[in-house]
Amino acid sequence: MKKIKNKLKATETHADIYDKIGGAGGGSKSKSRKLKKLKVKKKDDSPSSDRITDSFMEGHGYSQTDFDTRKPNTYTYLNDKGKIKAYTVTSSAGKYKKVGVSQTTFKKPTLKQLKDWMGY
């Protein structure tokens, strides 16, 4: 550590003291302000690739369509970022049975999300 020639004042803060002696990290605040923080992109290690999604959906009887349709047991990609819509047949029990199509939208689905959706 460097020796300080002047005495420290009682009103000085820790930041002032670190600036005088060069900081705990070896540099002063003025140096750290000049350094740009580099953004590190995290590699997406989640199993959310289109190939896994396609394999899972086709293995469960769904077919991929290139356009947004409401046919049962189909799915379509909405954009290049992995967002998909899946359409499933639904029916209600009771006196008046109703059959319809429900829509589920996923943003980059993982294998776990797809399994939870299918009820594994």
Secondary structure by P-SEA (a helix, b strand, c coil): cccccccccccccaaaaaaaacccccccaaaaaabbbbbbbccccccccaaaaaaaaaaabbbbbccccccccbbbbccccccbbbbbbbbbbccbbbbbbbbbbbccccaaaaaaaacc
